[in-house]
Amino acid sequence: MRRPLLSLIAALLGTAPAAAQVVPFPATFVTREVATNDTTLHVRIGGVGPAVVLLHGYGETGDMWAPLAADLARDHMVIVPDLRGMGLSAQPAGGYDKKTQGRDIAGLLDGLGVARTDLVTHDIGNMVGYAFAAAYPDRVTRFVLMDAPLPGIGPWEEILKNPLLWHFRFGGPDMERLVAGRERIYLDRFWNEFSATPARFSEASRQHYAALYARPGAMHAGFAQFAAFDQDAVDNTAFAAAGKLTMPVLAIGGEKSFGPTMAVVMGFVATDVHEAVVPDAGHWLMEEQPEATVKLVRAFLDAK
C-alpha cells in the first residue's frame, strides 16, 4: 500500500496550491498574469514611484522577495514576476535560454507601460537580468546581482568544476523520473548545502517551494533552465564582446558562498561595479540575512 499512497500524495501536491506560507507580500500588492514574448508570467505589483524589477532564482519563486518588496514599495513601483516555467508562470515548451527570458522581461515592462527600471536579481535571475540589461541597456538604471555566476563570463569554467554545482550538469532521460515525488529531497540539498546555517531557510518556506516545484511540469521547466547554460554562455560571450554595461552595478555575495567573486564576475561585463559581501550568509541571502540584504539594496538604489 505504500507506493500508491506516495503516488496519491505526489498527485495532490501537483494540483493543490502550496499550503505552507512564506512571508506574505503587503496587502496593497496585486497579482496579474501578463502575456509577453509568447508566454505568460505571474506577476506581483505594488507601490508607486520609479520602477524596480526583482528576479528570483532556482529553488524559489518571486515569493522570496516579499521583505525587500515591502521595503521598496514605500517609494517604488515594485514588479516581481515568476520566471518562465517557474512558480505560477506558464510553462512553454522552450525558450529557457536567458536571452529569450530577457525579452520576457522587456515585454512585461512594455505591457505595464514602464520604460526604465532598477533591476535586482538572484541566482538564475542574475542570468536573465544580465541578458535583459545587455540587450536593453537604456532601460536599466541600476543593477543589483546576488550570489550566482554568469555562464561563459570570467571564471565560469573554473566555477563549473566545483562539486557543489553538480546540478548544473545533471541531465539525461531519467532525471525527472528520479526526482518525481521526491522534489523536497532534491531541493533540500540546495537549501542545506548552499546555506551558512540551513535552519535559517525555514520549514514553512521549504514546504511552500517544494509544493510549487512538485506541480506538473515544474521540474521539467527547472531542469530546462540549467540545460540552456551552454547556449547562455554563447550569448553572454557575444553580449560582452559588444561592450560592457555602464549603469551602476552592485555585486553582492554571501560570505560563505560567492563572496567577492560576484564582483569579480561582474568586472568582466560592467564598468561601474560595487562590491558587497553579506557576513554569516551562504547563497540564500533573503532567507539567511534579510535585514542586511535589504539594507544593502536600499542604500544602493537610493544613492545619487
C-alpha positions in Angstrom: 0.0 0.0 0.0 3.0 2.3 0.5 3.6 3.1 -3.2 0.0 4.0 -4.1 -0.1 6.3 -1.0 3.0 8.1 -2.0 1.7 8.5 -5.6 -1.5 10.0 -4.3 0.4 12.5 -2.1 2.6 13.5 -5.1 -0.5 13.9 -7.3 -2.2 16.1 -4.7 0.9 18.2 -4.3 1.0 18.7 -8.1 -2.6 20.0 -8.2 -3.0 21.9 -4.9 -1.6 25.3 -4.1 1.3 25.4 -1.6 -0.2 25.1 1.9 2.7 26.5 4.0 3.2 30.2 3.9 6.3 32.2 3.4 6.5 35.9 4.4 3.5 37.4 2.6 3.6 40.4 0.2 1.9 43.5 1.6 -1.9 43.6 1.0 -1.5 46.5 -1.3 0.2 44.3 -3.9 -1.9 42.8 -6.7 -1.2 39.8 -8.9 -1.6 39.7 -12.6 -1.0 37.3 -15.5 0.9 39.3 -18.1 1.3 38.0 -21.7 4.8 38.6 -23.0 7.0 37.1 -25.7 4.7 34.1 -26.4 4.3 33.1 -22.8 2.5 34.4 -19.7 4.2 35.5 -16.5 2.6 35.5 -13.0 3.5 38.9 -11.6 3.1 40.7 -8.2 2.9 44.5 -8.5 2.7 47.1 -5.7 3.9 50.6 -4.7 4.2 53.9 -6.6 7.3 55.6 -7.9 10.3 54.6 -10.1 10.1 51.0 -11.2 12.2 48.2 -9.8 12.0 44.6 -11.1 13.0 41.7 -8.8 14.0 38.4 -10.4 14.3 35.2 -8.4 16.4 32.1 -8.9 16.1 28.3 -8.8 14.6 26.6 -5.7 12.4 29.6 -5.1 9.9 31.8 -6.9 9.1 35.6 -6.8 7.8 34.9 -3.3 11.4 35.1 -2.0 11.4 38.9 -2.4 8.5 39.7 -0.1 10.6 41.5 2.6 12.5 43.6 0.0 9.3 44.3 -1.9 7.6 45.6 1.2 10.5 48.0 1.9 10.9 49.2 -1.7 7.1 49.7 -2.2 7.3 52.7 0.1 8.7 54.7 -2.9 8.9 52.4 -5.9 6.6 50.6 -8.2 7.8 47.0 -7.4 7.4 44.4 -10.2 8.0 40.7 -9.2 7.5 38.1 -11.8 7.9 34.3 -11.6 10.4 33.4 -14.4 9.2 31.5 -17.5 8.2 28.0 -16.5 8.6 28.6 -12.7 6.3 29.3 -9.9 2.8 30.1 -11.2 4.0 31.3 -14.6 3.2 29.4 -17.8 5.4 26.5 -18.9 6.1 26.9 -22.6 7.9 24.1 -24.4 11.0 26.1 -25.0 12.7 29.5 -24.6 14.6 28.8 -21.4 17.8 30.4 -22.7 18.3 33.6 -20.8 18.4 35.8 -23.9 14.8 34.8 -24.6 13.9 35.3 -21.0 15.4 38.8 -21.1 12.9 39.5 -23.9 10.2 38.2 -21.5 11.1 41.0 -19.1 11.2 43.6 -21.8 7.7 42.6 -22.9 6.5 42.5 -19.3 7.6 46.1 -18.9 6.1 47.1 -22.2 2.8 45.6 -21.0 2.9 47.7 -17.8 3.9 50.9 -19.6 7.4 51.0 -17.9 10.2 52.4 -19.9 13.1 52.2 -17.4 13.7 50.3 -14.2 16.1 49.4 -11.5 16.9 45.6 -11.5 17.5 43.3 -8.5 18.3 39.7 -9.2 19.4 36.4 -7.5 20.8 33.1 -8.8 19.3 32.3 -12.3 17.6 35.7 -12.0 21.1 37.1 -12.4 21.5 35.4 -15.8 18.1 36.6 -17.0 18.8 40.1 -15.6 22.2 40.3 -17.4 20.7 39.2 -20.7 18.0 41.9 -20.3 20.4 44.6 -19.3 22.9 43.8 -22.1 20.2 43.7 -24.7 18.3 46.8 -23.4 20.9 48.9 -21.5 19.0 52.1 -21.8 16.1 50.5 -19.9 18.1 49.7 -16.7 19.1 52.5 -14.3 20.8 50.4 -11.6 21.5 46.7 -11.4 21.9 44.6 -8.2 23.1 40.9 -8.6 23.2 38.4 -5.8 25.4 35.3 -5.5 25.5 33.4 -8.8 27.8 33.3 -11.8 27.1 34.2 -15.4 27.5 31.4 -18.0 30.6 32.0 -20.2 31.8 35.0 -18.2 35.1 35.3 -16.3 35.9 32.3 -14.2 32.9 30.3 -15.5 34.9 27.2 -16.5 36.6 27.0 -13.0 33.2 27.5 -11.3 31.8 24.5 -13.2 34.5 22.3 -11.6 33.1 22.9 -8.1 31.5 19.6 -7.0 28.8 21.6 -5.1 27.5 22.7 -8.5 26.8 19.1 -9.8 23.2 20.2 -10.6 24.5 22.4 -13.5 25.2 19.2 -15.4 22.5 17.0 -14.0 20.6 15.6 -17.0 19.7 12.6 -19.1 16.5 10.8 -19.9 15.8 9.7 -16.3 16.4 12.9 -14.4 12.7 13.9 -14.0 11.8 10.3 -13.1 14.5 10.2 -10.4 13.0 13.2 -8.6 9.3 12.7 -9.2 7.6 12.6 -5.9 10.9 13.4 -4.2 11.1 17.1 -5.0 11.5 18.1 -1.4 14.5 15.7 -1.0 16.1 17.1 -4.1 15.5 20.8 -3.1 16.7 20.2 0.4 20.2 19.5 -1.0 20.3 23.1 -2.3 18.7 24.7 0.7 21.1 22.9 3.1 24.4 22.8 1.2 24.3 26.4 0.0 23.3 27.8 3.4 25.7 29.0 6.1 23.1 28.0 8.6 20.5 25.7 7.0 17.9 26.3 9.7 17.5 29.9 8.5 15.8 28.5 5.4 12.6 27.8 7.3 10.5 24.7 7.3 7.5 26.8 6.1 9.5 28.1 3.2 10.7 24.6 2.3 7.1 23.2 2.3 5.9 26.2 0.2 8.5 25.9 -2.5 8.6 22.1 -2.6 4.8 22.1 -3.3 5.2 24.6 -6.1 8.1 22.6 -7.7 6.0 19.5 -7.4 3.3 20.9 -9.7 3.0 19.2 -13.1 5.8 20.4 -15.4 7.6 22.5 -12.8 10.7 20.3 -12.5 10.9 19.9 -16.3 11.0 23.6 -16.7 13.5 24.0 -13.9 15.9 21.5 -15.5 15.4 23.4 -18.8 16.9 26.5 -17.1 20.1 24.6 -16.5 20.1 22.8 -19.8 20.3 26.2 -21.5 23.6 27.2 -19.9 25.7 26.3 -22.9 23.6 28.5 -25.1 23.6 31.2 -22.4 27.4 31.1 -22.5 27.5 31.6 -26.2 25.0 34.5 -25.9 26.8 36.1 -23.0 30.1 36.0 -24.8 28.5 37.9 -27.6 26.9 40.4 -25.2 30.3 41.0 -23.6 32.1 41.5 -26.9 29.6 44.2 -27.8 30.6 46.3 -24.8 30.3 46.4 -21.0 27.3 47.6 -19.0 27.7 51.2 -18.0 24.9 51.6 -15.4 26.0 51.3 -11.7 26.2 47.6 -10.6 26.1 46.2 -7.1 27.5 42.7 -6.9 26.5 41.0 -3.6 27.9 37.7 -2.4 27.3 35.7 0.7 30.4 35.3 2.9 30.1 31.5 2.9 29.2 31.4 -0.8 30.3 33.5 -3.7 31.6 36.4 -1.5 33.8 38.8 -3.5 33.7 36.5 -6.6 30.4 38.1 -7.5 32.1 41.4 -8.1 35.0 39.7 -9.9 32.5 38.1 -12.4 30.7 41.4 -13.0 34.0 43.2 -13.6 34.3 41.3 -16.9 31.0 42.8 -18.2 30.4 46.1 -16.4 32.4 49.3 -15.9 31.0 50.6 -12.6 31.0 47.7 -10.2 30.5 48.0 -6.4 31.2 45.0 -4.2 29.3 43.9 -1.1 29.7 40.7 1.0 26.9 39.8 3.5 28.5 38.3 6.6 27.4 35.0 8.0 25.4 34.1 4.9 25.5 31.5 2.2 23.7 31.6 -1.1 20.2 32.2 0.3 20.7 35.9 1.2 17.0 36.8 1.6 16.4 33.9 3.9 19.6 33.9 5.9 20.2 37.6 6.3 17.2 39.5 5.0 17.7 42.7 7.0 21.3 43.1 6.0 20.5 42.3 2.4 17.5 44.7 2.2 19.7 47.5 3.8 22.4 47.0 1.1 19.9 47.1 -1.8 18.0 50.0 -0.4 21.2 52.1 0.1 22.5 51.3 -3.4 19.2 52.1 -5.2 18.8 55.4 -3.1 22.4 56.6 -3.9 22.5 59.7 -6.1 
